[in-house]
Amino acid sequence: MQAWKQIPFLIVLIVGVGVGAARKLPGNLSVPAVVIFGDSIVDTGNNNFYTTIAKCNFPPYGQDFMGGNPTGRFSNGKVPSDLLVEELGIKPLLPPYLDPSLSDEDLLTGVNFAAGAAGWDPITANLSAVKSLADQLEMFKGYIEKVKKIGGEQTLSKLLNESMVAVVTGSNDISNTYFITPFRRLHYDVPSYVELLVSYASSFVLDLYGLGVRRIGVTSLPPVGCLPSQRTLRGGLERKCVDEYNEVAELFNHKLSAQLLSINAQLDDAYIFFIDIYTLPLDFIQNPLKYGFKIGDRGCCGSGTIEVTFLCKDVETCENVNDYVFWDSFHPTEKAYRILINEIIDQFLENICSTTELC
């Protein structure tokens, strides 16, 4: 596939966050809606409606959100789903699909199907009693019917063809399902489990394509071994990054990237690609001062070493959240999300403007 063919969706996906006015998209690029699938990194409140311990609809979560409200977002403020629609100028927040107060306008401009504690592996979601990626896909089918009923075939076609659809998941498969429980390790070594995850990802992308979606971005795994919780559990007395976990993430990222490139080459009318969220977060953690942080090895909530979800409930937080890369022991702060995406935008636009006539 010609390199320029991938440009429109790359711009849509990477232009994700920023403070102030929305960025103007180049050329005639249109983005009518954003749809997100995945886990707690992007969940904006769906887990509030599940019977699960993987919840965060209580203080101190949301302390820096609008009105200081704990909405079910796994951070101190906005999460990437919100920051993406904000930056694209679509709306301030991306609502959870299960919110009973959704309006027709909410549906036409995009919703969020992500569930905290989900993963590519269906066992991962089952362990926490939340919706798996397959379940999220079924909800998306219902969403398609709602959009069709509201706006008709033409509106639905435009939404499926031009919207940004992103899948953000995988960390829980490694940190929880594979290394903590025996369900997969009894049958899969690391390489074969990685292949299983990549096969789930490939199938999900092709299922989205089969439903008419044409702009699909899939994230890499982050440096799982450097999450504060994993450093505490497996990093020894010095709480070092767990190299084994990061090596698994790197293997998965390599194979996923190659697989998505192959799928993209086979689908002439689609824009499907891999998004690296490993490299820059690792630099945040290793060099926090470089990005305006002071602490990259623990979170702001409680001791910052193990607290997440209910362990973070009603505990004291750090004096200045902006000093921290992580909010709790697993999830970054809103500041970290904003800096991460803005760095990606700047680097991408510099590259794209030097090689195309779009800018």
Secondary structure by P-SEA (a helix, b strand, c coil): cccccccaaaaaaaccccccccccccccccccbbbbbbcccccccccccccccccccccccccccccccccccccccccaaaaaaaaacccccccccccccccaaaaaaccccccccccccaaaaaaaccccaaaaaaaaaaaaaaaaaaccaaaaaaaaccbbbbbbbccccccccccccccccccccaaaaaaaaaaaaaaaaaaaaaacccbbbbbccccccccaaaaaacccccccccaaaaaaaaaaaaaaaaaaaaaaaacccbbbbbbbccaaaaaaaacccccccccccccccccccccccccccccccccccccccccccccccaaaaaaaaaaaaaaaaaaaaaccccc
